[in-house]
Amino acid sequence: MTGSRSQPPNAKTGSGGMVISDFEQFLQLLSSWDGTIEQLSCGRLQGSMMVAQGRQMHAHLAEANQSIMLRGRERPGVCTFTLVLPASSACLWQRRRLDFGTLVVRSGNVEVDHRSSRNAINLSIAFPEATLLRAARSLTKADLKSVSWLASQPPPLLFSKLETSIRRFLHVAQGPSFSKSQDERVLEEECLNTVLATILPSNQNHRSDLPLQSRTLLTSRADDIMWTSPRKTGAQLRMFFGFELRRGDVPQR
């Protein structure tokens, strides 16, 4: 018996939701997986899957009532971030358990050995590694070092913010105008900035100055603030941006 899709993935957006009614259907949904998939517990597999594809970010939410083992590799050039939720804290990640609130970071150059528990929930997002590298250089003073596999412990508020943003992204993605939605861009940027804030503290390589793109963005922002709030003093601007604006940094109008 095959399961029915409650909402077929949209051909343009790559987003949609579906109900899983047996293991064979589950295998079909993961046909692109480079590795093996095995059901470990007895009984008929049932669950659901929701996927969303943005400009750069892919997100999915999967639930299953049976224990599943996945071994293999992620797509090359892609970095995946998986949230360990209460329903997935009994899973084995690279043969070990992780506490609720952990963020698992995994690149395509590492072997995956994951065993889910019964009634587990998998909430994940993925970005091209090149996108993460460009964003890290643009938004911070740090270069993002390569991460093969990392179990990070972000602050609870940061973890909660990321979970909320991903779930909102998945929800918005089910709309017919998702590919043109401003919400898509905002939520995708929220998720990107949050994962960077999570992994950058352990991968910092500070430079003496911000890269050119970052300086351009910041000085443009300073220019806007000074023209819309002319009463702001230099001290207030330094407090806002965290550094001294040098003579000639701010373009003249």
PANUTI-75491 format. One line per 10 residues: number of its first residue (from 1); their letters; for each residue y, x negated, z negated of C-alpha. Coordinates in steps of 0.5 Angstrom, whole numbers, plus 2048, in hexadecimal, padded with zeros to 3 digits. Last residue first. Layout:
<rs>
NUM	A	Y/X/Z ~ ...
</rs>
This chain:
<rs>
253	RQPVDGRRLE	87F/7CC/801 ~ 87D/7C6/7FE ~ 876/7C3/7FD ~ 874/7C2/7F6 ~ 871/7BB/7F5 ~ 877/7B7/7F7 ~ 879/7B5/7F0 ~ 872/7B5/7EC ~ 86F/7BB/7E9 ~ 86D/7B9/7E2
243	FGFFMRLQAG	866/7BC/7E0 ~ 862/7C2/7DD ~ 864/7C7/7E2 ~ 867/7CC/7DD ~ 869/7C7/7D7 ~ 86D/7C3/7DD ~ 870/7C9/7E0 ~ 873/7CB/7D9 ~ 875/7C4/7D8 ~ 879/7C4/7DE
233	TKRPSTWMID	87C/7CA/7DC ~ 87B/7D1/7DF ~ 881/7D5/7E0 ~ 880/7D6/7E8 ~ 87A/7DA/7E7 ~ 879/7DD/7EE ~ 87B/7D6/7F1 ~ 879/7D2/7EC ~ 872/7D5/7EC ~ 871/7D5/7F4
223	DARSTLLTRS	873/7CE/7F4 ~ 86E/7CC/7EE ~ 868/7D0/7F2 ~ 86A/7CC/7F8 ~ 86A/7C5/7F4 ~ 863/7C7/7F1 ~ 860/7C9/7F8 ~ 863/7C3/7FB ~ 861/7BE/7F5 ~ 85A/7C1/7F6
213	QLPLDSRHNQ	859/7C0/7FD ~ 85C/7B9/7FC ~ 857/7B7/7F7 ~ 859/7B7/7F0 ~ 85B/7B0/7ED ~ 857/7AB/7E8 ~ 850/7AD/7EA ~ 84C/7B0/7E5 ~ 844/7B0/7E6 ~ 841/7B6/7E3
203	NSPLITALVT	83A/7B8/7E3 ~ 838/7BB/7DC ~ 83F/7BF/7DC ~ 83F/7C1/7E3 ~ 838/7C5/7E2 ~ 83B/7CC/7DF ~ 842/7CC/7E2 ~ 840/7CB/7E9 ~ 83B/7D1/7E7 ~ 841/7D5/7E5
193	NLCEEELVRE	845/7D3/7EB ~ 840/7D5/7F0 ~ 83F/7DB/7ED ~ 846/7DD/7EC ~ 847/7DB/7F4 ~ 841/7E0/7F6 ~ 844/7E5/7F2 ~ 84B/7E5/7F5 ~ 849/7E4/7FC ~ 844/7EA/7FC
183	DQSKSFSPGQ	849/7EE/7F8 ~ 84E/7ED/7FE ~ 849/7F1/802 ~ 848/7F0/809 ~ 840/7EE/809 ~ 83F/7F3/804 ~ 842/7F9/808 ~ 83B/7FD/808 ~ 83B/7FC/800 ~ 834/7F9/7FD
173	AVHLFRRIST	838/7F2/7FC ~ 83C/7F5/7F7 ~ 836/7F6/7F2 ~ 834/7EF/7F4 ~ 83A/7EC/7F3 ~ 83B/7F0/7EC ~ 835/7ED/7EA ~ 837/7E6/7EB ~ 83D/7E7/7E8 ~ 83A/7EA/7E2
163	ELKSFLLPPP	835/7E4/7E1 ~ 83A/7DF/7E2 ~ 83F/7E2/7DD ~ 839/7E2/7D8 ~ 837/7DB/7D9 ~ 83F/7D9/7D8 ~ 83F/7DD/7D2 ~ 839/7DA/7CF ~ 83B/7D3/7D0 ~ 837/7D0/7D6
153	QSALWSVSKL	830/7CD/7D4 ~ 82E/7C9/7DA ~ 826/7C8/7DC ~ 827/7C3/7E2 ~ 823/7C2/7E8 ~ 825/7BE/7EE ~ 82C/7BD/7ED ~ 830/7B8/7F1 ~ 837/7B6/7EE ~ 83D/7BB/7EF
143	DAKTLSRAAR	843/7B6/7EF ~ 848/7B8/7EA ~ 850/7B9/7EA ~ 84F/7C0/7EB ~ 850/7C6/7EF ~ 850/7C3/7F6 ~ 84B/7BE/7F5 ~ 846/7C2/7F1 ~ 847/7C8/7F7 ~ 845/7C3/7FC
133	LLTAEPFAIS	83F/7C1/7F9 ~ 83D/7C8/7F7 ~ 83E/7CA/7FE ~ 83A/7C4/801 ~ 834/7C5/7FC ~ 834/7CC/800 ~ 834/7D2/7FA ~ 82E/7D6/7F7 ~ 82E/7DB/7F2 ~ 829/7DE/7ED
123	LNIANRSSRH	827/7E3/7E9 ~ 81F/7E4/7E8 ~ 81D/7E9/7E3 ~ 816/7E9/7E0 ~ 812/7EF/7DE ~ 80B/7EA/7DD ~ 80D/7E3/7DD ~ 80F/7DF/7E2 ~ 80C/7D8/7E4 ~ 810/7D3/7E8
113	DVEVNGSRVV	80E/7CC/7EB ~ 814/7CA/7F0 ~ 814/7C3/7F3 ~ 81A/7C0/7F3 ~ 81F/7BE/7F9 ~ 821/7C5/7FB ~ 826/7C5/7F5 ~ 825/7C9/7EE ~ 829/7CB/7E8 ~ 826/7CF/7E3
103	LTGFDLRRRQ	82C/7D2/7DE ~ 829/7D3/7D7 ~ 82C/7D9/7D3 ~ 825/7DC/7D1 ~ 821/7D6/7CF ~ 81D/7D2/7D4 ~ 815/7D1/7D4 ~ 812/7CB/7D7 ~ 80D/7CA/7DD ~ 813/7C9/7E2
93	WLCASSAPLV	816/7CF/7E0 ~ 810/7D4/7DC ~ 812/7DB/7DB ~ 813/7DE/7D4 ~ 81B/7DD/7D4 ~ 81B/7E2/7DB ~ 81C/7E9/7D8 ~ 821/7E6/7D3 ~ 825/7E3/7D9 ~ 824/7DB/7DB
83	LTFTCVGPRE	829/7DB/7E1 ~ 827/7D8/7E7 ~ 82C/7D3/7EB ~ 82A/7D1/7F2 ~ 82C/7CB/7F6 ~ 82B/7CB/7FE ~ 82B/7C5/802 ~ 823/7C6/803 ~ 820/7CD/802 ~ 81D/7CD/7FB
73	RGRLMISQNA	816/7CA/7FB ~ 80F/7CC/7F9 ~ 80B/7CF/7F3 ~ 80C/7D6/7F1 ~ 808/7D9/7EB ~ 809/7E1/7EA ~ 807/7E5/7E4 ~ 807/7EC/7E5 ~ 80D/7F2/7E4 ~ 812/7EF/7E9
63	EALHAHMQRG	819/7EF/7E9 ~ 81E/7EB/7EE ~ 825/7EA/7EE ~ 828/7E6/7F4 ~ 82E/7E3/7F6 ~ 830/7DE/7FC ~ 837/7DB/7FC ~ 83B/7D8/802 ~ 83E/7DE/806 ~ 83A/7E3/802
53	QAVMMSGQLR	833/7E5/802 ~ 830/7EA/7FD ~ 829/7EC/7FB ~ 826/7F1/7F6 ~ 81E/7F1/7F5 ~ 81A/7F6/7F1 ~ 813/7F6/7EE ~ 80C/7F8/7EE ~ 806/7F3/7EE ~ 7FF/7F7/7ED
43	GCSLQEITGD	7FB/7F4/7E7 ~ 7F8/7ED/7E4 ~ 7FD/7E8/7E3 ~ 7FE/7E1/7E7 ~ 800/7E3/7ED ~ 801/7DD/7F2 ~ 806/7DB/7F7 ~ 806/7D4/7FA ~ 80B/7D0/7FE ~ 811/7D0/803
33	WSSLLQLFQE	813/7D7/801 ~ 815/7DA/808 ~ 810/7E0/807 ~ 813/7E2/800 ~ 814/7E9/802 ~ 80D/7E9/806 ~ 80A/7E6/7FF ~ 80D/7EC/7FB ~ 80A/7F1/800 ~ 803/7EE/7FF
23	FDSIVMGGSG	804/7EE/7F8 ~ 805/7F6/7F7 ~ 80B/7FB/7F6 ~ 811/7F7/7F7 ~ 817/7FC/7F7 ~ 81D/7F9/7FC ~ 825/7F7/7FB ~ 82A/7F5/800 ~ 82E/7EF/803 ~ 82D/7EB/809
13	TKANPPQSRS	835/7ED/80B ~ 834/7EE/812 ~ 82D/7F1/813 ~ 82D/7F5/80C ~ 827/7F4/808 ~ 823/7FB/808 ~ 825/7FF/802 ~ 81F/802/7FE ~ 81A/7FE/802 ~ 813/802/801
3	GTM	80D/7FE/7FE ~ 807/7FD/802 ~ 800/800/800
</rs>
